[in-house]
Amino acid sequence: MSESSLTQTRDDTTVRGLHVVIDGNPAAPPLLLIHGSGATGSMWAPVVPSLAAKYRVITIDLPGCGQSAPASTYAVPQQADRTATVLDELGVRNLKVVGHSSGGYVATALVERRPDLVGELVLVSTGPSLAALLPEPAIIRVLASPPFGPLVWAIRTDSMIRRGLAATAAAPITVPDGAVADLRRTSYRAFRAILAANRDYIAARTVPQRLIDAGKPLLVIFGDSDPRWDPASAHQYEAVPGAKLEYLRGVGHIAMLEDRDALARLILDRAL
């Protein structure tokens, strides 16, 4: 049976307080998509149809994000534990795990804490270390930083959300309406706590350091025009044995919105 003839299904549910959407054929190999800081699983919507032609695609809203319930802690290892609980509930193992931006930290922590769940790892625009972080665009500072952040967050419009996302892109983007609606659900308190937890995680040890002895096939995808993380910093991942690095030309930080076809091709076709 060809991939195109596989029966496609969609399941939109909540598992242990986390919102989960599952697309594709139930018999296909599983693939997990993990979003970045303050984002939601719906940010992956443009690439899901292509990925679901080959995989059973599991998209999750991390704790406190989108349609998932808030958490008592947003420490990255605990976010990974919550994710692992969902995967255990679903009965899946040996997944290809794709993390975008700081979602790559949760994916890395999943490798550290539950290596039985992860078969392959793909990191998309995941900053390897704090030294690689570039200055925030002005609109991001206004939306996310004290003292005005909480007020602006409370009154932000859909247009402001779209402009904030566009500030991290190098190419024109169209943000799915569902993603904007889900982004509005995330509280300012949760967003700030998530940012702090992510910084703590890579301050303790860089992502390449954490993956050097993991023994998992690793593909790193970076936009060559990323305004959030120094694109050259992606070479830090070359310290991980067997790691493969791909640059997306003319792409910034959110490849799934900037060049969905190129991103999907790399995830689907790049042999790890």
Summary of the structure (lengths in Angstrom):
residues: 272
radius of gyration: 17.2
end to end distance: 24.1
largest distance: 58.0
contacts: 961
relative contact order: 0.16
helix: 44%
strand: 18%
